[in-house]
Every structure is written in structure tokens, then in C-alpha cells.
């Protein structure tokens, strides 16, 4: 018990227990998926259906800049703060350098912020995992950031409670050169497999390509189910 009361103390077996608890919060969240296709990156997720709630009032996919977006699993409050910080960083880059921020730099900034709060007493880790996707001069990119601040680039990745099922679907059917429509179909199929409440009303899907970030509406999502 003494080793999980503060973030800055390692347990004797080399673990930061507060970070592990934050990772568990990510695993408890609804499934979020990202995958790269030939010309785009697709993000998808399922929001919790709450009776009498206005579904449009809360989001799990957020646009960060004209060329980048992020999807989260875990604490929506933590995700909202990180998205706001990332948006500010993206605008600072445009003002300073006169060009869009690279997706890697954006993901690194978020990871640095997450890692920072694992090094000081009196704070807690961010209880949210994020998939950050975008298209820049280097092409389409997809990065995962976890509560420890670790950053990994992926062709396809899933986080949340249905991650294992989604990854199994990727292992058997994912192809990096697939068309965008085929990628959306695979993503929707994986979400339906992972989440029983996966319907057009609760799904969020965004396509990021060279033309920008496009969030699909309910009618567009329904065409792929």
C-alpha cells in the first residue's frame, strides 16, 4: 500500500502503481480505434449511451488542427484538457514557423505533458489513452500515447475495453494499402464486434487525409453498417 500513495515512488519490483491504475482506467473505457489506409488515417470510437443525455454534447474524437485529430479512451475530462493544450501548441507552431505542426511533434508534446505529471508529488497521471492521427509532409501518421507518456507509431491500433478483439480483427484482415472506404468498413466491423452499443447514433468516425479532417455524420456511418 505504501507504494501506491504517491506517483514518485517506485515499488520494489520496479513499478509505478499510480501509472498502472491510470492504464486500467483506459482499459475500462469504450473502444477507440485508429488505422492507416493508402491515402488517409481513420479514427473511430463508441460513446457511452446515457438516457436523456444529448449525445452531441460530449465527444471522444476531437479536431486539433486542420490536419490532425485525436480519439481517446478513459477520462473524458483529462482528454479535453490535453486536446486544448495540443490545440494551443499547434497554433503557436503556425504563428512561430508559418506552417502546420507535424503529427509527430504534436504527439510528442502530448506525451511530454503526460510524462511530466509522473515525476512530481501532489499530481496524478492522466487517466486517458489517446490515438493522435494526421497527415503532414511526411504522409499519414498514427500515434498512441498512454498515461506514462510512452509514444508508439502504428499502422493500426485499438485502445479501451475491446482492444483485444479489435486487434484480432486487424491481424486477420488489415492491409496497409486498402482504400479509405474499405478501412471504414473494417473499423465499423471491429467496433460492432467490441461494443454492443455500436450504432450510428453512438459511433464517432473521422477521416483525416490531405484535404483535412472530415467527421462522418450518422447517415454516412449507417452506410457502412
Steps between C-alpha positions, in 0.01 A plus 500: 500500500785743574611494135171610342435811709725726295601507137873552562579177691598183319390172653776246580424313177547814289143615443322834521167383634312825441592479131374142489171609655472771234558237231218298650271801463584502129417129477163566663406761239302431184697378201685749280669401177740655251630357173694621199385442142668581170410869507358574845482425870166398651397543864193339651341449838176433685359740758314375805124520449348683797122540531377857441852622420558718195748277318645788298605683818795271572767376260773239492641610164635855501651705220832649607599682181392503137713190436488314833252346743499275805276232647508404866412221739476555874429830673320744270597787731870416471466462122332840473786674681767329290315585179482867601872505577577328169289755309692786660831333414387454138406868469828612656682294235303669219572847637868431568597304191220581254418135439285221652651304785616149408294214640807356672577830673137527611501146643834565669359812667205303643732224619733751665202644690391153612851408607542825692224414748665166585803676650354728767322433826155649543383423146356192336551346156252580224252214498458502126652331197498686169550413136627805314466494122574739218651565159806719456796530263619153601164338419230354720601423859337328798641518853389354832567678829442319829485638859873449554587729209614217273458574127475230233417535132259245350344391174191393695431510873213472748468612861227451758306199622458341157859547386587129495206413272576789266867405475402143417290634213796705377733200512276306263379773265703821510688609187691824490416571137122467539271773374346744747150352462634152571676637808179656630317170449770314695490758778120486530507120499757501781298748707186290456694198619640680805203711616138385525381863485682569172232672292508805270362711788787413733788454255748771414717463190744748350707477183821702481664538159682762296180707476454522878288346774153375409264374773235264365138564591248234600372441146851452368587256779178304443610426142788290634293290743 
